[in-house]
Amino acid sequence: MKTCRIFRNQRGFTLVELAIVLVIIGIILGAVLKGQELINSAKTKRVYNQQREITAAVYSYFDKYQRFPGDDNTAVARGGVWAATGAGNGNGLIDNPGAFNYACAAATATEVCILWEHLRLANILSGSGRLNPQHSFGGNVSVTWINLNATGLAHWIAFQNVPADVAQVIDTQYDDGVWNTGSIQGSVTYVGAGSTPIVLHSKL
């Protein structure tokens, strides 16, 4: 015959114990969210710093060779590691023409892709070949001569797939905060775009 044991001293958590657990969970969640905010802030600053680095790289190359990378029509004649590179037409414009290219390949012969190879052969930019560098939000970077948002022809650096709210923060902190004016511009209006990826442009 089976016997049943009754444990009379069993008890659940008290309200104080539950409150302590909830407080601990809240602290952990707060730390996670704050950590994510710090990561996003660092990635945002990295995009801005990268555009400054690319600008400096392009003008460093120009100072050295008196040609823009990609547009350089004297590159092949240097011989050595330069012998197999592509050459531009030397007209002073890094053009595609008039379009960004975020998918440069090893054999892509347009100036906007040769640009990356020229910078790397000159030991100004890390990496090798003509592949586009990436930015901190995972998109590719491109440079070209273009009339952006009907604001006049100029060389622009484009960062593909930047969250719109991040683009607005960068534009507001370092320019005028308006998506289609100034030296930093978006591909569409920031208002209401939320975190939808857009292209962020910075004048070279």
Buried (B, 14 or more C-beta within 10 A) or exposed (E): EEEEEEEEEEEEEEEEEEEEEEEEEEEEEEEEEEEEEEEBEEBBBBBBEBBEBBBEBBBBBBEEBEBBBBBBEEBEEBEEEBEEBBBBEBEEBBBBEEEBBBEBEEEBEBBBBBBBBBBBBBEBBEEEBBBBBBBBBEBBBBBBBBEBBEBEEBBBBBBBBBBBBBBBBBBEEBBEBBBBEBBBBBBBEBEEBEEEBBBBBBBB
